């Protein structure tokens, strides 16, 4: 096709398609698009621009005859040569008479098929940057060699593509090479391609339907405007204040919200647009508005009338704080399930700090302790040198991971001394929005620190509805129209591919967008800090105490536990726990009822017991993710951080003290004793303990003459003032009396007093963190009397009204734990019966198999499991044989 002799008066509109004459535009078959062609490199400070028109693909003569019939060729300005039966199969380049940057392409059927898949391979706007804006210029290219997509292509290996960086006339393969690298290359790139190909195969198998056509979605965006509100209005925000948001999007405000003026940044930093792909993902920008909303309570929320994508949300610490640490947790919900979370931990003594490299809600790569493999997860909570994760494959085990075993998706260690690549700036505002998924509610909570956090520049986007259809949907809303979400394959910096559900109202750049716009993935292949081999990004732990039987250990943080909730309910009933500001005790009681119902095994299937095995693992998974309980969670965390809570355990332990009690494992209830051998108090007032742990297993009824099995080893730990939590871990190599059938395990629990004023009885209770075991309880006498309780200012009438329901919830929680233990023991017994008392590693079920693995690693020769009806299963580990 010669454009000089067959000239058509048309206009190239960059990115908007090809504009043909009105008489022919509706009859031209095929798909015509305008493509941007980047100019060559600048010469002598002047940028020379060339215009080239490139046609790619095949077109039969019949298509031309349909578009330009003979009667239209006569008398018009269009002059087309006769092509006979020869089809279009090449691209002819000619100069255009103006300065522009455009190229013309015709998509073939094969390209259309690949493009449909590649449009589902996307990058989040916060994970990309514009190379031309960042570096001042983009890489040059030649559209004759590189095809229509030439901007932003990486330099591939010359052994793969000797003459150019791209195979001409392709769409950069199904797994985009400009994102993931060569198909065959070094070891690290091969692993990246292997992971991407595996994820793509899963996506095509489970979520891709070529017959399903997705309708076009037009997003409308709006920013909440506080400018019209009177500042410092004592009445607070109107409960349905929605000024500035898109049409038919309304907000209901829950909590103590009030309009406040926005303090100006002393640095005068200019605001950045949240919609620009070149904007920094550091989370630092100043608000555009001169006003904001202030949360005067510990809990608040925003409920939207329809699902929206939060495109921007700035938060700032309280204006009045000058010391201490202050924490804000922001969570997004959809249909009652958590969608994403972000957090802001502010230390007033340090001031403005850059966003942490690995923050709450970020997608990280962690080492799963079961077999040491690396997997993707979302960080839910940070505990100093540990972090609680939610694995993206929904595995509930080994969710507490040391920081040294965590990296970003691009392979940068979370424990790196360079916490962030950005420099500290003088603004305390931080961006906390996550912009891929649609939500219908936002919740704000302050676990510790002062109330008074500010939010500003709340920007949301929603799918536009036609006015007539919006009126109908107001009465009968359709979820698919209000929330056009779809599953996509997201490419994270690294690169690493994950399957996620994203809203089509979000700003996403698919693989072809990245090529056409010249966008690159942050921390991608050419970044200097990127490690070629992701497997080497996380070093294997050295002398990890959890290696011995680690697959059977239940690694959980003690910040939330069944015993901790039990003690909190007792304090709330006794009026020694302070109810947070603007939180009612009725709300806490409703959340408790919902939570204890959710963890009741009576409503759970047997596969839940098989999957979790340990009640604390089931409890923690609900607490961390599954069950929503805003008022209960914030009140519990405030009770943990209250200094008066830790006073109850002050002076409880002393050298020579004896604790007596029992614990439960598969062999049944077992006697337990602790002999405190060392108590040291640090400069910060924390108590360090060492003790001899002794257990005694009585002989079975049929073996009454046999001597009981006894064991003794050393445990050590530190008593925390937060929630009176005490974790006693076994000291490696400290066996003093070692039976042949047991391994060392620790204790995780909470210390409490059962008396008031004068010599009191003290209690240490909690969980034994290994599969097959459950709870323990120890009691002793304290030398020092208990501190007099300080009652909270909660009204006596209200506290007395809820005292009995709260105590009843304590008993229900204890009954739930007992039912879980009974069902688990029965399940293990039934698994043994099915094998006619001949148990193999593949037939004893998941829980028993993990126990077997732990025993093998610990060198145990045999151990026994007693069923609910008293029958005994003996598992012996011989040389090369298990029975």
MIRO-238421 format. One record per residue (C-alpha): residue in one letter; x, y, z. Coordinates in steps of 0.5 Angstrom, whole numbers, padded with zeros to 4 digits, always signed. Example, Ala and Ser with C-alpha at 12.3 -4.5 7.8 and 13.67 -1.06 7.14 Angstrom:
BEGIN
a+0025-0009+0016/s+0027-0002+0014/
END
This chain:
BEGIN
x+0000+0000+0000/x+0003+0006-0002/x+0001+0012+0001/x+0004+0017-0004/x+0000+0015-0010/x-0006+0012-0006/x-0007+0018-0001/x-0013+0019+0004/x-0014+0025+0007/x-0014+0023+0014/x-0011+0026+0021/x-0007+0022+0026/x-0010+0023+0033/x-0005+0020+0038/x-0007+0015+0042/x-0015+0016+0040/x-0015+0012+0033/x-0015+0014+0026/x-0020+0019+0023/x-0022+0017+0016/x-0027+0021+0012/x-0034+0021+0014/x-0036+0017+0008/x-0031+0011+0009/x-0030+0011+0017/x-0036+0007+0018/x-0035+0002+0013/x-0027+0000+0014/x-0026-0007+0016/x-0021-0009+0021/x-0018-0005+0027/x-0014+0001+0026/x-0010+0005+0031/x-0005+0010+0032/x+0001+0008+0035/x+0006+0013+0038/x+0013+0013+0035/x+0019+0016+0039/x+0023+0020+0036/x+0031+0019+0035/x+0036+0021+0040/x+0037+0029+0040/x+0043+0032+0036/x+0047+0038+0038/x+0041+0040+0043/x+0036+0040+0038/x+0031+0034+0037/x+0029+0032+0030/x+0023+0029+0029/x+0021+0024+0024/x+0014+0022+0021/x+0013+0015+0019/x+0007+0011+0018/x+0008+0003+0018/x+0002-0002+0016/x+0003-0009+0019/x-0001-0015+0018/x-0005-0018+0013/x-0011-0015+0009/x-0015-0019+0003/x-0017-0015-0003/x-0024-0016-0002/x-0023-0012+0005/x-0021-0006+0000/x-0026-0007-0005/x-0031-0006+0001/x-0028+0000+0004/x-0027+0004-0003/x-0032+0001-0008/x-0031+0003-0015/x-0036+0008-0015/x-0033+0012-0009/x-0026+0012-0013/x-0029+0016-0019/x-0029+0024-0017/x-0026+0023-0010/x-0019+0025-0008/x-0018+0018-0006/x-0014+0014-0012/x-0012+0007-0010/x-0008+0002-0015/x-0011-0004-0017/x-0008-0010-0013/x-0011-0016-0016/x-0011-0022-0011/x-0005-0020-0008/x-0006-0019+0000/x-0002-0014+0004/x+0004-0018+0008/x+0009-0012+0009/x+0010-0005+0011/x+0012+0001+0007/x+0014+0007+0010/x+0014+0014+0007/x+0015+0021+0010/x+0009+0025+0012/x+0008+0033+0011/x+0008+0035+0018/x+0012+0034+0025/x+0009+0029+0029/x+0010+0022+0032/x+0005+0017+0030/x+0005+0010+0027/x-0001+0006+0024/x-0002-0002+0025/x-0007-0007+0023/x-0008-0012+0028/x-0008-0019+0026/x-0013-0025+0029/x-0006-0028+0032/x-0005-0021+0035/x-0012-0020+0037/x-0012-0026+0041/x-0005-0025+0045/x-0007-0018+0046/x-0013-0020+0050/x-0009-0024+0054/x-0004-0019+0055/x-0009-0014+0057/x-0010-0018+0063/x-0003-0017+0065/x-0002-0011+0069/x+0002-0006+0073/x-0001-0002+0079/x+0000+0005+0078/x+0005+0006+0084/x+0009+0001+0081/x+0011+0004+0075/x+0015+0010+0072/x+0016+0014+0066/x+0023+0013+0064/x+0023+0020+0059/x+0020+0024+0065/x+0025+0021+0070/x+0032+0021+0066/x+0030+0027+0061/x+0030+0022+0055/x+0027+0015+0053/x+0031+0010+0050/x+0031+0011+0042/x+0028+0006+0037/x+0027+0004+0030/x+0020+0002+0028/x+0022-0002+0022/x+0027-0006+0026/x+0023-0006+0033/x+0016-0006+0030/x+0010-0001+0032/x+0012-0002+0040/x+0019+0001+0040/x+0019+0005+0046/x+0021+0002+0053/x+0024-0004+0050/x+0030-0007+0054/x+0036-0009+0051/x+0036-0017+0050/x+0041-0022+0050/x+0045-0022+0043/x+0045-0029+0043/x+0038-0029+0043/x+0036-0023+0038/x+0043-0021+0035/x+0041-0015+0031/x+0036-0011+0035/x+0032-0011+0042/x+0026-0014+0039/x+0023-0019+0034/x+0020-0015+0029/x+0012-0015+0028/x+0011-0019+0034/x+0007-0017+0041/x+0013-0018+0045/x+0011-0025+0047/x+0005-0027+0051/x+0009-0027+0058/x+0012-0020+0056/x+0019-0020+0055/x+0020-0012+0057/x+0017-0014+0064/x+0020-0021+0065/x+0026-0021+0061/x+0029-0026+0056/x+0025-0033+0055/x+0032-0037+0056/x+0038-0033+0060/x+0041-0033+0066/x+0039-0037+0072/x+0036-0032+0076/x+0032-0030+0069/x+0030-0037+0068/x+0027-0037+0075/x+0023-0031+0074/x+0020-0033+0067/x+0018-0040+0070/x+0014-0037+0076/x+0011-0032+0071/x+0009-0038+0066/x+0006-0042+0072/x+0002-0036+0074/x+0000-0035+0067/x-0002-0042+0066/x-0006-0042+0073/x-0010-0035+0071/x-0012-0038+0064/x-0014-0045+0067/x-0018-0041+0072/x-0020-0034+0071/x-0020-0033+0063/x-0026-0034+0059/x-0024-0032+0051/x-0032-0032+0050/x-0033-0027+0055/x-0033-0020+0053/x-0032-0015+0058/x-0036-0009+0057/x-0032-0002+0057/x-0032+0002+0063/x-0031+0009+0064/x-0029+0011+0071/x-0031+0018+0074/x-0027+0021+0080/x-0028+0026+0085/x-0024+0029+0091/x-0028+0030+0098/x-0028+0037+0099/x-0028+0040+0106/x-0027+0047+0104/x-0035+0049+0105/x-0035+0046+0112/x-0034+0051+0118/x-0028+0050+0122/x-0028+0047+0129/x-0035+0046+0129/x-0037+0043+0135/x-0043+0039+0132/x-0038+0035+0128/x-0038+0033+0120/x-0045+0032+0118/x-0047+0024+0118/x-0047+0024+0110/x-0042+0029+0108/x-0040+0027+0101/x-0039+0034+0097/x-0034+0033+0091/x-0035+0026+0090/x-0038+0023+0084/x-0045+0023+0082/x-0049+0018+0086/x-0043+0016+0091/x-0045+0018+0098/x-0041+0017+0105/x-0044+0016+0111/x-0039+0018+0117/x-0038+0013+0123/x-0035+0016+0129/x-0033+0023+0132/x-0031+0027+0126/x-0030+0034+0126/x-0027+0039+0121/x-0020+0042+0122/x-0015+0047+0118/x-0009+0044+0115/x-0003+0046+0117/x+0002+0048+0112/x+0008+0045+0110/x+0014+0049+0112/x+0018+0046+0106/x+0013+0049+0102/x+0013+0042+0098/x+0008+0042+0092/x+0003+0037+0092/x+0003+0031+0087/x-0002+0028+0083/x-0004+0021+0085/x-0006+0019+0078/x+0001+0021+0075/x+0005+0014+0073/x+0011+0018+0075/x+0009+0020+0082/x+0013+0018+0087/x+0010+0011+0091/x+0014+0014+0097/x+0007+0016+0100/x+0009+0023+0101/x+0006+0029+0099/x+0002+0035+0101/x-0006+0036+0101/x-0009+0040+0096/x-0014+0042+0100/x-0014+0047+0106/x-0018+0043+0111/x-0019+0036+0113/x-0023+0032+0118/x-0020+0030+0125/x-0022+0023+0128/x-0023+0025+0136/x-0024+0018+0138/x-0020+0011+0138/x-0025+0008+0132/x-0028+0011+0126/x-0031+0009+0119/x-0033+0011+0112/x-0039+0007+0109/x-0040+0009+0101/x-0046+0008+0098/x-0043+0004+0092/x-0036+0000+0091/x-0031+0005+0090/x-0023+0005+0088/x-0019+0010+0093/x-0015+0013+0089/x-0012+0018+0094/x-0012+0018+0102/x-0007+0023+0106/x-0007+0022+0114/x-0003+0026+0119/x-0001+0025+0126/x-0005+0029+0131/x-0003+0037+0131/x-0002+0037+0139/x+0003+0031+0140/x+0010+0033+0142/x+0012+0026+0145/x+0011+0019+0145/x+0009+0014+0139/x+0002+0014+0136/x-0001+0009+0131/x-0006+0009+0126/x-0009+0003+0122/x-0013+0004+0116/x-0017-0002+0113/x-0021-0002+0107/x-0027-0007+0107/x-0032-0010+0102/x-0038-0014+0104/x-0035-0015+0111/x-0029-0018+0108/x-0022-0014+0109/x-0019-0012+0102/x-0013-0008+0104/x-0010-0005+0110/x-0004+0001+0111/x-0001+0004+0118/x+0002+0010+0120/x+0007+0009+0126/x+0009+0016+0128/x+0015+0017+0133/x+0014+0024+0136/x+0021+0024+0138/x+0024+0023+0131/x+0019+0027+0127/x+0018+0026+0120/x+0021+0020+0117/x+0020+0016+0110/x+0015+0011+0109/x+0019+0004+0111/x+0021+0000+0106/x+0017-0006+0108/x+0010-0003+0111/x+0004-0006+0114/x-0001-0008+0108/x+0005-0009+0103/x+0006-0015+0099/x+0013-0018+0101/x+0017-0025+0100/x+0018-0029+0106/x+0021-0036+0108/x+0016-0041+0110/x+0019-0045+0115/x+0016-0051+0113/x+0021-0053+0108/x+0024-0046+0107/x+0021-0044+0100/x+0020-0037+0099/x+0013-0035+0098/x+0009-0028+0097/x+0005-0026+0103/x+0002-0019+0106/x+0004-0016+0112/x-0001-0016+0117/x+0003-0014+0123/x+0010-0012+0126/x+0013-0014+0132/x+0020-0012+0133/x+0024-0017+0130/x+0018-0021+0128/x+0012-0020+0123/x+0005-0023+0122/x+0004-0025+0115/x-0002-0027+0111/x+0001-0032+0105/x-0003-0031+0099/x-0004-0038+0098/x-0008-0038+0104/x-0004-0043+0108/x-0005-0041+0115/x+0002-0044+0118/x+0008-0041+0120/x+0005-0034+0119/x+0010-0031+0124/x+0017-0030+0120/x+0023-0026+0123/x+0025-0020+0119/x+0031-0022+0116/x+0027-0027+0112/x+0023-0022+0109/x+0025-0018+0102/x+0021-0014+0098/x+0018-0017+0091/x+0024-0014+0088/x+0029-0018+0093/x+0031-0012+0097/x+0032-0015+0105/x+0027-0012+0109/x+0032-0012+0115/x+0037-0007+0110/x+0040-0001+0114/x+0037+0003+0108/x+0030+0003+0110/x+0028+0007+0104/x+0031+0010+0098/x+0028+0017+0099/x+0030+0022+0103/x+0026+0025+0109/x+0022+0030+0108/x+0019+0036+0112/x+0012+0034+0111/x+0008+0029+0116/x+0003+0027+0111/x+0003+0020+0108/x-0001+0017+0103/x-0004+0010+0105/x-0009+0009+0099/x-0008+0002+0095/x-0011+0003+0089/x-0013-0003+0085/x-0019-0006+0089/x-0026-0003+0090/x-0028-0002+0097/x-0035+0000+0100/x-0032+0002+0107/x-0026+0005+0111/x-0024+0004+0118/x-0019+0008+0122/x-0017+0005+0129/x-0012+0008+0134/x-0009+0002+0138/x-0004+0007+0142/x-0002+0014+0142/x-0007+0020+0142/x-0013+0021+0138/x-0014+0027+0133/x-0011+0024+0127/x-0013+0028+0121/x-0015+0025+0114/x-0015+0030+0107/x-0015+0029+0100/x-0020+0023+0100/x-0020+0021+0092/x-0025+0016+0090/x-0026+0013+0083/x-0033+0009+0081/x-0035+0006+0074/x-0040+0011+0071/x-0047+0009+0070/x-0052+0012+0065/x-0057+0017+0068/x-0063+0013+0067/x-0060+0007+0069/x-0057+0010+0075/x-0064+0012+0077/x-0067+0004+0076/x-0061+0002+0080/x-0062+0006+0086/x-0068+0002+0087/x-0065-0005+0085/x-0057-0004+0085/x-0053-0009+0080/x-0047-0011+0083/x-0044-0013+0077/x-0045-0005+0074/x-0043-0002+0081/x-0037-0006+0082/x-0034-0008+0075/x-0028-0012+0078/x-0024-0018+0074/x-0018-0022+0076/x-0012-0020+0073/x-0005-0022+0073/x-0001-0017+0077/x+0006-0016+0076/x+0010-0013+0082/x+0017-0010+0082/x+0022-0016+0082/x+0019-0018+0077/x+0014-0023+0080/x+0007-0025+0078/x+0001-0026+0082/x-0007-0027+0081/x-0011-0021+0084/x-0018-0019+0083/x-0018-0012+0081/x-0023-0006+0080/x-0024-0004+0072/x-0025+0003+0075/x-0017+0003+0078/x-0012+0006+0074/x-0008+0000+0071/x-0003-0001+0066/x-0003-0007+0062/x+0003-0010+0058/x+0002-0006+0052/x+0001+0000+0055/x+0008+0000+0058/x+0011-0001+0051/x+0007+0005+0048/x+0008+0010+0054/x+0015+0008+0055/x+0013+0006+0062/x+0018+0002+0066/x+0017-0003+0073/x+0020+0000+0079/x+0026-0004+0082/x+0026-0008+0075/x+0031-0012+0072/x+0036-0006+0070/x+0035-0003+0077/x+0042-0004+0081/x+0039-0006+0088/x+0036-0012+0084/x+0038-0019+0085/x+0038-0024+0079/x+0036-0030+0083/x+0030-0029+0088/x+0032-0035+0092/x+0039-0032+0094/x+0035-0026+0097/x+0033-0029+0103/x+0039-0033+0107/x+0037-0039+0111/x+0037-0038+0118/x+0043-0040+0122/x+0042-0044+0128/x+0035-0043+0128/x+0032-0046+0134/x+0025-0047+0131/x+0029-0052+0126/x+0028-0058+0130/x+0021-0060+0129/x+0019-0054+0126/x+0014-0056+0121/x+0010-0058+0127/x+0011-0052+0131/x+0006-0047+0132/x+0009-0040+0131/x+0005-0035+0133/x+0006-0028+0136/x+0003-0028+0144/x+0000-0021+0142/x-0007-0024+0141/x-0009-0031+0144/x-0015-0034+0148/x-0012-0033+0155/x-0011-0026+0153/x-0018-0025+0151/x-0020-0028+0157/x-0016-0024+0162/x-0019-0018+0158/x-0026-0020+0159/x-0025-0021+0166/x-0022-0014+0167/x-0027-0011+0163/x-0032-0014+0168/x-0028-0012+0174/x-0028-0005+0171/x-0021-0005+0171/x-0020-0004+0163/x-0021+0003+0160/x-0026+0003+0155/x-0023+0008+0149/x-0026+0014+0147/x-0032+0014+0143/x-0033+0007+0144/x-0039+0004+0148/x-0039-0003+0152/x-0045-0005+0148/x-0040-0005+0141/x-0035-0009+0145/x-0040-0014+0147/x-0043-0015+0140/x-0036-0016+0137/x-0034-0021+0143/x-0041-0025+0141/x-0039-0025+0134/x-0032-0027+0135/x-0033-0033+0140/x-0039-0035+0135/x-0034-0035+0129/x-0028-0039+0133/x-0033-0045+0135/x-0031-0051+0132/x-0039-0053+0133/x-0040-0049+0127/x-0033-0051+0123/x-0032-0057+0119/x-0027-0063+0120/x-0023-0060+0115/x-0022-0054+0119/x-0019-0058+0124/x-0015-0062+0120/x-0012-0056+0117/x-0011-0052+0123/x-0009-0057+0128/x-0008-0052+0134/x-0014-0048+0137/x-0009-0042+0137/x-0008-0042+0130/x-0015-0042+0129/x-0016-0037+0134/x-0010-0032+0131/x-0013-0033+0124/x-0020-0031+0125/x-0017-0025+0130/x-0012-0023+0124/x-0016-0023+0118/x-0023-0027+0118/x-0027-0024+0123/x-0028-0016+0123/x-0029-0014+0131/x-0026-0006+0131/x-0029-0004+0137/x-0026-0011+0141/x-0020-0010+0138/x-0018-0003+0139/x-0021-0004+0146/x-0016-0010+0147/x-0010-0007+0144/x-0011-0001+0149/x-0012-0005+0155/x-0005-0009+0153/x-0001-0002+0152/x-0004+0001+0159/x+0001+0001+0164/x-0004-0001+0169/x-0005-0008+0166/x+0003-0010+0167/x+0003-0008+0174/x-0002-0014+0176/x+0005-0018+0174/x+0010-0014+0178/x+0013-0018+0183/x+0010-0025+0182/x+0016-0029+0180/x+0022-0030+0185/x+0028-0035+0186/x+0026-0042+0188/x+0018-0041+0187/x+0015-0047+0185/x+0009-0047+0180/x+0004-0053+0179/x-0001-0055+0174/x-0002-0059+0168/x-0002-0059+0160/x-0006-0063+0155/x-0003-0066+0149/x-0005-0073+0145/x-0003-0077+0151/x-0008-0073+0155/x-0007-0069+0161/x+0000-0069+0164/x+0003-0066+0170/x+0007-0060+0170/x+0012-0056+0174/x+0016-0050+0174/x+0022-0049+0179/x+0024-0041+0178/x+0032-0041+0178/x+0033-0034+0176/x+0030-0028+0176/x+0034-0021+0173/x+0031-0014+0173/x+0033-0010+0167/x+0034-0003+0167/x+0028-0002+0163/x+0024-0006+0169/x+0023-0012+0165/x+0024-0019+0168/x+0028-0024+0165/x+0027-0031+0168/x+0030-0038+0168/x+0026-0044+0170/x+0027-0052+0170/x+0021-0055+0167/x+0019-0062+0169/x+0013-0066+0166/x+0010-0073+0169/x+0006-0078+0164/x+0003-0083+0169/x+0002-0090+0166/x-0004-0093+0163/x-0009-0097+0166/x-0007-0103+0163/x+0000-0101+0165/x-0001-0099+0172/x+0006-0103+0175/x+0010-0099+0170/x+0014-0093+0172/x+0011-0086+0170/x+0015-0082+0165/x+0019-0076+0167/x+0023-0071+0163/x+0026-0064+0165/x+0030-0059+0161/x+0031-0051+0162/x+0026-0046+0159/x+0028-0038+0159/x+0024-0032+0157/x+0022-0025+0159/x+0016-0022+0162/x+0013-0017+0158/x+0009-0011+0161/x+0004-0011+0155/x-0001-0015+0157/x+0003-0019+0162/x+0005-0024+0157/x+0011-0029+0158/x+0014-0034+0153/x+0018-0039+0156/x+0023-0042+0150/x+0027-0049+0151/x+0034-0048+0152/x+0038-0052+0147/x+0042-0058+0149/x+0039-0057+0156/x+0036-0064+0158/x+0037-0066+0165/x+0032-0072+0164/x+0030-0074+0157/x+0025-0079+0156/x+0026-0083+0149/x+0019-0081+0147/x+0019-0073+0148/x+0021-0067+0145/x+0023-0060+0148/x+0017-0055+0147/x+0016-0048+0150/x+0010-0045+0154/x+0006-0038+0151/x+0002-0035+0156/x-0001-0029+0161/x+0001-0028+0168/x-0005-0026+0173/x-0007-0026+0180/x-0013-0029+0183/x-0014-0025+0189/x-0014-0018+0191/x-0010-0014+0197/x-0006-0019+0201/x-0002-0025+0199/x-0005-0028+0193/x-0005-0034+0188/x-0002-0032+0182/x-0004-0036+0175/x+0000-0037+0169/x-0004-0040+0163/x-0004-0041+0156/x-0002-0045+0150/x+0004-0051+0148/x+0006-0048+0141/x+0006-0055+0138/x+0001-0059+0134/x-0002-0065+0138/x-0002-0060+0144/x-0006-0055+0147/x-0007-0051+0153/x-0003-0051+0160/x-0005-0048+0167/x+0000-0047+0173/x-0001-0044+0180/x+0003-0041+0185/x+0003-0036+0191/x+0006-0029+0190/x+0011-0026+0196/x+0008-0019+0195/x+0001-0017+0195/x-0003-0015+0189/x-0003-0007+0187/x-0010-0004+0189/x-0014-0004+0182/x-0016+0002+0179/x-0023+0002+0177/x-0024+0006+0170/x-0029+0012+0169/x-0034+0007+0166/x-0041+0009+0169/x-0042+0004+0175/x-0049+0002+0172/x-0047+0001+0165/x-0041-0004+0168/x-0046-0008+0172/x-0051-0009+0167/x-0045-0012+0162/x-0041-0016+0168/x-0045-0022+0167/x-0045-0022+0160/x-0038-0021+0159/x-0036-0027+0165/x-0041-0031+0161/x-0037-0030+0154/x-0031-0032+0158/x-0034-0039+0160/x-0036-0040+0153/x-0029-0039+0150/x-0027-0044+0155/x-0032-0049+0153/x-0030-0048+0146/x-0023-0049+0147/x-0025-0056+0150/x-0030-0058+0145/x-0024-0056+0140/x-0019-0061+0144/x-0024-0066+0144/x-0026-0066+0137/x-0019-0066+0135/x-0017-0072+0139/x-0023-0076+0136/x-0021-0074+0129/x-0014-0077+0131/x-0017-0083+0134/x-0021-0084+0128/x-0015-0083+0123/x-0012-0089+0127/x-0018-0094+0127/x-0018-0093+0119/x-0011-0096+0118/x-0013-0102+0123/x-0008-0099+0128/x-0002-0100+0122/x-0001-0093+0121/x+0004-0090+0115/x+0006-0083+0114/x+0001-0082+0108/x-0005-0085+0112/x-0005-0082+0119/x-0008-0075+0117/x-0004-0068+0116/x-0004-0067+0124/x-0001-0074+0125/x+0004-0073+0119/x+0007-0067+0122/x+0008-0070+0129/x+0011-0076+0126/x+0016-0071+0122/x+0017-0067+0129/x+0019-0074+0132/x+0024-0076+0127/x+0028-0069+0127/x+0028-0070+0134/x+0031-0077+0134/x+0025-0080+0138/x+0024-0087+0137/x+0017-0088+0138/x+0011-0085+0141/x+0004-0086+0142/x-0003-0083+0141/x-0009-0085+0145/x-0016-0085+0142/x-0023-0082+0145/x-0025-0089+0147/x-0019-0091+0150/x-0015-0095+0145/x-0008-0094+0144/x-0004-0093+0137/x+0004-0094+0138/x+0008-0090+0132/x+0015-0093+0132/x+0020-0090+0127/x+0025-0096+0125/x+0031-0096+0121/x+0028-0094+0114/x+0021-0096+0116/x+0015-0093+0120/x+0009-0097+0123/
END
